[in-house]
Amino acid sequence: MVSEIMEEFEDGLSKSPQICFIIAGDIVYNMAHDVPRPERSTGRLVMGSDIDLIVVVDDNLPDAYIHKLDKLIYQKKYRMLIDPVIKEEVDYKIKRLGLIRDQARFDNFKHMVAIKILQEGLLLYGSKPLYDTVKTIIQENGLSEKLDELGRLAGVFRNKAEEFILENILDKAKIKELHLFYSAEEFEEFE
């Protein structure tokens, strides 16, 4: 999918722009599955895990090229979703390096989620130096360590929540109040 997009995108360009595709989500953790689930935008059932892509572009890439890239990805995403054989959901975000630097301030929950996704992501296609720059931004800001600590604290919270649930201490209202089973922010990152 990505190589087809880039082949069409680069057609007519004098040089390859600085772009990299980072794959994230279930696939990175070898947790991809084929259990049917509703796709958020259409409500239709799709088979299993979606594909989460972050497309990182250099700050100097003109807006017109970003719009062209977005259009190509969206068209491919739509075709993959409606193809009765594939029915694959692709979620993606296109980000300039400047946005990633801004998110690396790690000053709100949405930025934390965005950085977590980037930190876990693997290079799928494109510029290795650009991918390395993303990883360097994360490292230079000490974000891997901060994410590790947040993960540790989440584990403590999860263990306590499991205790409460197993001991039947929580009612439905309390479970909802504590947001034990979902995170809207993770969904919002790819909207």
PyMOL commands that set and color helices and strands:
alter all, ss='L'
color gray80, all
select helices_A, chain A and resi 2-10+25-29+63-82+97-103+109-120+128-140+143-166+172-177+184-188
alter helices_A, ss='H'
color red, helices_A
select strands_A, chain A and resi 19-24+36-38+45-47+51-57+90-96+122-126
alter strands_A, ss='S'
color yellow, strands_A
deselect
rebuild
show_as cartoon
